[in-house]
Amino acid sequence: MSESSAIGVFDSGLGGLTAVKELMRFLPHENIVYFGDTGRVPYGNRSRETIKKYAMQDVRFLKSKDIKVLIAACGTVSSVAGDLGSEFGIPYTGVVKPTALAASEATNNGRIGIIGTTATINSSSYKTAIENIDSRLQVFQQDCPLFVPLVENGFIDRHDIVVRTVAERYLKPLIESGVDTLILGCTHYPILRDVIADVMGQGVILIDSGKETARYAARLIYENNLANPQRLNGVCEYYVSDKVDGFSKIAGLFLGNCINQDVHRIKIEHY
Ligand code: DGL
């Protein structure tokens, strides 16, 4: 491993590409290896043991690519898989800590809402992280299990009646709690940002876990003297565990632009 090695990023699927998009913006000279476990997504409704087992395999694959920093761009893995960095001896961040820090700095009234998958919310990971930063902060949590399948099936339009109805149903208790800051605690949720913003109303600050994590990863790289000395444009290699057809279209949704690049399929169960 050297400074010119890549940053390894993984997610249960393609949602983690919302973090890759921000990484490319903050760290344009860094190479990235992305793994999306498209063959086993979703993780968010599985047991802690299964999520941990999958995460370990995902990291072993990325380690085989000689990465210098590891990012779990997945709210669920970050919440339940523990400190993967110490286990694998590599600088590491999940999405919880950077996002909790950003939310605690953003709130004015001390009331923070969190939305995420069922596994994330059941773990109370964000709540614990926020309360550790400042025990006076009040945290309100809501799982939104239908958000991921909506995004994966292209239901993302803020005016779509189905999307809006689901968003209103999930977000109502958080509005009633008077939160002024809402953590989008799952990497799929920035795709639903418009409808979430409409429903929450003006004045509620939305915190994007992918973006905050990319910002934090940039700090991790500079603090560990791991910046790529080659000042060329970084490249991203993409790996998935299921079919590669249609990858560029769906990946484009998360990355915000189309990619004309090969994607590789791997057998993740071999790691
Ligand atoms: N990537 C997951 C997360 O950020 C959402 C999809 C899933 O349930 O696996 O929590």
Residues whose N, C-alpha, C, O or C-beta is under 5 A from the ligand:
A	BS01	DGL	D11 S12 G15 V41 P42 Y43 G44 N45 A73 C74 G75 T76 T117 V148 G185 C186 T187 H188
